């Protein structure tokens, strides 16, 4: 269920910082540049986290020999010339979440098809695009726009534009506060092909009182973790 709430993206970036650093590994430097006067957006916090995680995983895979990953937030007003630069972006006031890397970049063919349904490439040493159609769907459902900066001579930069709203950010519990994570007694089958994402997810569930039973017998046991 999608639950849009008023968000300050700075809070989201700060809360995910330690998890993202573990996700990218020691060879990649993570730099977060957040605007102190950032506006408010209205979106589903979990979905925006998913978008950011996917973009970070893509950036990490594009920097197999290490590099620099930069996450930025800032306000912008989109007008005539900017609209022509980013096809499909409407004029207005936006908050931008930008993710850029110093990796291998993308070919023109990948750039033209990366937001298409089921377009995924994941070959070591080549262009890496992971579930960008999912990111596209989430952002557009939130009334925003996602684009790749084609002007870079090296690396890749994604920009997510979310409309600014005249609301105060919601006062939901922070990630480290009581009441943020739900508790229950259901059986959970976790399927994830990214080992680091999978291990982080296991830790989250275990932190909520679940016990880890390990991979369930299947054709590809490394892709599944059963937690009861």
Secondary structure, 3 states (H helix, E strand, C coil): CCCCEEECHHHHHHHHHHHHHHHHCCCEEEEEEECCCCCEEEECHHHHHHHHHHHHHHHHHCCCCCEEEEEEEEEEEECHHHHHHCCCCCCEEEEEEEEEECCCCCCHHHHHHCCCCCCCEECCCCCEECCHHHHHHHHHHCCCEEEECCCCCCCEEEEEEEECECCCCCCCCCCCCCCCCCCCCCCEEEECCCHHHHHHHHHHHHHCCCCEEECCCCCCHHHEEEEC
